[in-house]
Amino acid sequence: MNYFDEYTSNYDMNDKEINYKYYHSYRVKDVMELLAKKLNLSEYDTHLASVIGLLHDIGRFEQDKLYDSFKDKKFDHGNYGAKILRETDILDKTNINSEDYEVVCKAVDNHNQLKIDDGLTERELFFAKLIRDADKLDILYALGNEEILELRQDDKDITKELELDFFNNKQGNIKIVESLNDSIIIEFCYIYDINFKCTYEIIKENNYYEKIYQRIIRKDIFKKYLDYTNKYIQERIEENAR
């Protein structure tokens, strides 16, 4: 049993949310390895990326146990996950160098924040950006796959403030979300917080947003968002960003 399975064995895998986060963690691990390969990282840094991917949501399990909810208004799972890693011996079991323990903790702490903290080292910042991309890639994959994740919707129009943010190329703030449809737009806003060209390419190659759109009932509401998203992604790819 590896360090992650050992930790999660303390939680009920029959719980739908726990089960989802368990497999999400392994998928993000795989995505981190894919991104590391595309970015030509060393064998060791690829392993480090893999560890970060597997552990990025470790705080979610206790969150579900305590609150029966994944709403981060009540609980910062990134910050709590970093606390777990700093206060236990989990990282001692990962075969990474002790000088990189804080790289892992900073990446976990920052993976779910609206913006990355100031003051990180270049190495900490790189892996924080990498896990943010990988996490978004798997969430988009899951939202487009009805066998993995329910796409929760309603019949409401998008909140005007959120609409303005989206078309001004701003990340969506969860604090202004008023409906389930608003929550979907938050996922469309992911495109404004992508750090690597290869991430945009993966989104485009796998048609992640088109697959989400096909699951949407009120397509009349979301069509302009889809068109703008596709245009924005193509522009970022053509910019030749890293």
C-alpha positions in Angstrom: 0.0 0.0 0.0 1.4 3.4 -1.0 1.4 6.5 1.2 -1.7 7.9 -0.5 -3.7 4.7 -0.2 -2.6 4.4 3.4 -3.9 7.8 4.3 -7.2 7.5 2.4 -7.9 4.1 3.9 -9.2 6.0 6.9 -12.1 7.3 4.9 -15.2 5.6 3.5 -14.7 4.8 -0.2 -18.4 4.0 -0.5 -19.0 7.7 0.0 -19.6 9.1 -3.5 -17.6 12.3 -3.0 -14.7 10.5 -1.3 -14.6 8.0 -4.1 -14.6 10.7 -6.7 -11.7 12.6 -5.0 -9.7 9.4 -4.7 -9.8 8.7 -8.4 -9.5 12.4 -9.3 -6.2 12.4 -7.4 -4.8 9.5 -9.4 -6.0 11.1 -12.7 -4.3 14.4 -11.7 -1.1 12.4 -10.9 -1.2 11.1 -14.5 -1.9 14.5 -15.9 1.1 15.9 -14.0 3.3 13.2 -15.6 1.9 14.1 -19.0 2.6 17.8 -18.6 6.1 17.0 -17.2 6.8 15.0 -20.3 5.6 17.7 -22.6 7.8 20.2 -20.7 10.8 17.9 -20.9 11.3 17.8 -17.1 13.9 15.5 -15.6 13.1 12.1 -14.3 13.3 13.3 -10.7 11.1 16.5 -11.4 8.6 14.3 -13.2 8.4 12.1 -10.0 8.0 15.3 -7.9 5.2 16.4 -10.2 3.6 13.0 -9.8 3.7 13.3 -6.0 2.2 16.7 -6.0 -0.6 15.5 -8.3 -1.5 12.6 -6.0 -1.4 14.7 -2.9 -2.9 18.0 -4.1 -6.4 17.2 -2.7 -5.4 15.4 0.4 -7.3 18.0 2.5 -10.6 17.2 0.7 -11.0 13.9 2.6 -11.1 15.4 6.1 -13.2 18.3 4.7 -15.9 15.8 3.6 -15.7 14.0 6.9 -16.1 17.3 8.9 -18.6 19.1 6.8 -20.1 16.6 4.4 -19.4 19.2 1.7 -16.7 20.3 -0.6 -17.7 24.0 -0.4 -14.5 26.0 0.2 -16.4 28.9 1.7 -16.3 26.8 4.9 -12.9 25.1 4.6 -9.7 25.8 2.6 -8.7 22.3 1.5 -5.5 23.5 -0.1 -4.3 25.2 3.0 -5.4 22.2 5.2 -3.7 19.7 2.8 -0.4 21.6 3.2 -0.9 21.5 7.0 -1.3 17.7 6.9 1.9 17.3 4.9 3.9 19.5 7.2 2.6 17.8 10.4 2.8 14.2 9.3 5.5 11.8 7.9 3.7 11.4 4.5 6.3 13.1 2.5 9.0 10.9 4.1 7.4 8.0 2.2 7.5 9.6 -1.3 11.1 9.3 -2.3 11.6 13.0 -2.9 14.4 15.1 -1.5 13.6 16.7 1.8 14.6 20.1 0.4 11.6 19.7 -2.0 9.1 19.1 0.8 8.2 22.8 0.9 7.8 22.8 -2.9 5.1 20.2 -2.5 3.4 22.0 0.4 3.4 25.3 -1.5 1.9 23.7 -4.6 -0.8 22.0 -2.5 -1.6 25.2 -0.6 -1.8 27.2 -3.8 -3.6 24.8 -6.2 -7.1 26.0 -5.3 -6.5 29.7 -4.6 -7.9 32.5 -6.8 -4.2 33.6 -7.3 -0.8 32.2 -6.3 0.8 33.6 -3.2 3.6 36.1 -3.6 7.0 35.3 -2.3 7.4 31.8 -3.8 10.8 30.7 -5.1 11.1 30.1 -8.8 10.9 26.3 -8.3 7.9 26.6 -5.9 6.1 28.9 -8.4 6.7 26.5 -11.3 5.2 23.5 -9.6 2.3 25.6 -8.2 1.5 26.6 -11.7 1.8 23.0 -13.0 -0.6 21.6 -10.4 -3.1 24.4 -11.1 -3.1 23.4 -14.8 -3.3 19.7 -14.1 -6.2 20.0 -11.7 -8.2 22.1 -14.2 -7.5 19.6 -17.0 -9.0 16.7 -15.0 -12.0 18.8 -13.8 -12.8 19.7 -17.4 -12.4 16.0 -18.4 -14.7 14.9 -15.7 -17.4 17.5 -16.4 -17.5 16.3 -20.0 -17.9 12.7 -19.0 -21.3 11.7 -17.6 -19.9 8.5 -16.2 -17.6 10.4 -13.9 -19.3 13.6 -12.8 -22.7 15.0 -12.7 -23.1 18.4 -14.4 -25.4 20.2 -12.1 -27.5 22.9 -13.9 -30.5 25.0 -13.5 -32.6 27.3 -15.7 -31.2 30.7 -14.5 -29.3 33.3 -16.6 -25.7 34.0 -15.8 -25.2 36.6 -13.1 -24.3 39.9 -14.8 -21.2 40.6 -12.8 -19.9 37.1 -13.7 -20.7 37.6 -17.3 -18.8 40.9 -17.3 -15.8 39.2 -15.7 -15.8 36.4 -18.3 -15.9 38.7 -21.3 -13.2 40.9 -19.8 -10.9 37.8 -19.5 -11.1 37.6 -15.7 -11.2 34.6 -13.5 -14.6 34.0 -12.0 -14.9 34.7 -8.3 -16.8 31.9 -6.5 -18.1 34.5 -4.1 -20.4 36.0 -6.7 -21.9 32.7 -7.9 -25.7 32.7 -7.5 -26.8 29.6 -9.4 -25.7 26.2 -10.8 -25.3 27.8 -14.2 -22.9 30.4 -12.7 -20.9 27.5 -11.4 -20.4 26.2 -14.9 -19.2 29.6 -16.1 -16.6 29.4 -13.3 -15.2 26.3 -15.1 -15.2 28.3 -18.4 -13.2 31.0 -16.7 -10.4 28.4 -16.2 -9.0 29.5 -19.5 -7.8 32.7 -17.9 -5.7 30.9 -15.4 -3.7 28.5 -17.6 0.0 28.7 -17.4 1.4 26.5 -20.2 0.8 26.3 -23.9 0.7 22.5 -23.8 -2.3 22.8 -21.4 -4.3 24.8 -23.9 -3.3 22.3 -26.6 -4.6 19.4 -24.5 -7.9 21.2 -23.9 -8.3 21.9 -27.6 -7.2 18.4 -28.8 -9.6 16.7 -26.4 -12.5 19.0 -27.1 -13.1 19.4 -23.4 -15.4 22.4 -23.6 -17.4 21.0 -26.5 -18.1 17.9 -24.5 -19.2 19.9 -21.5 -21.4 22.0 -23.8 -23.1 18.9 -25.3 -24.2 18.0 -21.7 -25.7 21.5 -21.1 -29.5 21.7 -21.4 -29.8 25.5 -21.9 -27.4 25.7 -24.8 -28.9 29.1 -25.8 -27.4 30.6 -22.6 -23.9 29.0 -23.1 -23.2 29.2 -26.8 -21.6 32.6 -26.7 -19.4 31.5 -23.8 -18.3 28.4 -25.8 -17.5 30.4 -28.9 -15.4 32.9 -26.9 -13.6 30.2 -25.0 -12.6 28.4 -28.2 -11.4 31.7 -29.8 -9.4 32.6 -26.7 -7.7 29.1 -26.5 -6.7 29.3 -30.1 -5.2 32.8 -29.6 -3.2 31.6 -26.6 -1.8 28.7 -28.6 -0.8 30.9 -31.5 1.0 33.3 -29.1 3.6 30.5 -28.6 3.5 30.8 -24.9 5.6 28.2 -23.1 
